[in-house]
Amino acid sequence: MNNPRIRAAGLLAAVAAVGLAVGHPAQAAGDPVFGDWITAEGDAKVHVGPCAANPALTCGKLFWLKAGPAVRDINNPDPALKGRALVGVVLVGDLKREAAGRWTDGKVYAAKTGRTSRANMSINPDGTLKVEGCMAMLCQARTWTKLN
């Protein structure tokens, strides 16, 4: 393996392999926020994982409602969205990884009020998920429980 081209190709392959293993932050396998969660009230289930539009960010999509799949987004301020089904809506999105189990500077949509606010998400010491919505300097948190 004294050929400089072969050594260079091997070095490039090794660097590429390391780059693929590291991947995007949101694709960090096993990040504790990834998975299916039930809301504090027990009336909704959300799948948290890489965003479809940008896998480097994390999103949470509503996949089940206790009230049923026919519930519409009637409180949305956008008249064009008032008729859409809530199941399938991204409730938390565009969160940036700060550390394993801690995602910040995203957005959260509260379907009950039709408001979108700044969001943070982090794993609590007991394994529950803290989902925080902030308007100006006032923040309110909800605790979600992981589904098995």
TABELPE-V200145 format. One record per residue. N is the residue number from 1. RES is the residue in one small letter. SS is DSSP state (helix for helix, strand for strand, loop for the rest). Layout:
n-><N,N>
res-><RES,RES>
ss-><SS,SS>
//
This chain:
n-><1,2,3,4,5,6,7,8,9,10,11,12,13,14,15,16,17,18,19,20,21,22,23,24,25,26,27,28,29,30,31,32,33,34,35,36,37,38,39,40,41,42,43,44,45,46,47,48,49,50,51,52,53,54,55,56,57,58,59,60,61,62,63,64,65,66,67,68,69,70,71,72,73,74,75,76,77,78,79,80,81,82,83,84,85,86,87,88,89,90,91,92,93,94,95,96,97,98,99,100,101,102,103,104,105,106,107,108,109,110,111,112,113,114,115,116,117,118,119,120,121,122,123,124,125,126,127,128,129,130,131,132,133,134,135,136,137,138,139,140,141,142,143,144,145,146,147,148>
res-><m,n,n,p,r,i,r,a,a,g,l,l,a,a,v,a,a,v,g,l,a,v,g,h,p,a,q,a,a,g,d,p,v,f,g,d,w,i,t,a,e,g,d,a,k,v,h,v,g,p,c,a,a,n,p,a,l,t,c,g,k,l,f,w,l,k,a,g,p,a,v,r,d,i,n,n,p,d,p,a,l,k,g,r,a,l,v,g,v,v,l,v,g,d,l,k,r,e,a,a,g,r,w,t,d,g,k,v,y,a,a,k,t,g,r,t,s,r,a,n,m,s,i,n,p,d,g,t,l,k,v,e,g,c,m,a,m,l,c,q,a,r,t,w,t,k,l,n>
ss-><loop,loop,loop,helix,helix,helix,helix,helix,helix,helix,helix,helix,helix,helix,helix,helix,helix,helix,helix,helix,helix,helix,loop,loop,helix,helix,helix,loop,loop,loop,loop,loop,loop,loop,strand,strand,strand,strand,loop,loop,loop,loop,loop,strand,strand,strand,strand,strand,strand,strand,loop,loop,loop,loop,loop,loop,loop,strand,strand,strand,strand,strand,strand,strand,strand,loop,loop,loop,loop,loop,loop,strand,loop,loop,loop,loop,loop,loop,helix,helix,helix,loop,loop,loop,strand,loop,loop,loop,loop,strand,strand,strand,strand,strand,strand,strand,strand,strand,strand,loop,loop,strand,strand,strand,strand,strand,strand,strand,strand,strand,loop,loop,loop,loop,strand,strand,strand,strand,strand,strand,strand,strand,strand,loop,loop,loop,loop,loop,strand,strand,strand,strand,strand,strand,strand,loop,loop,strand,strand,strand,strand,strand,strand,strand,strand,strand,loop,loop>
//
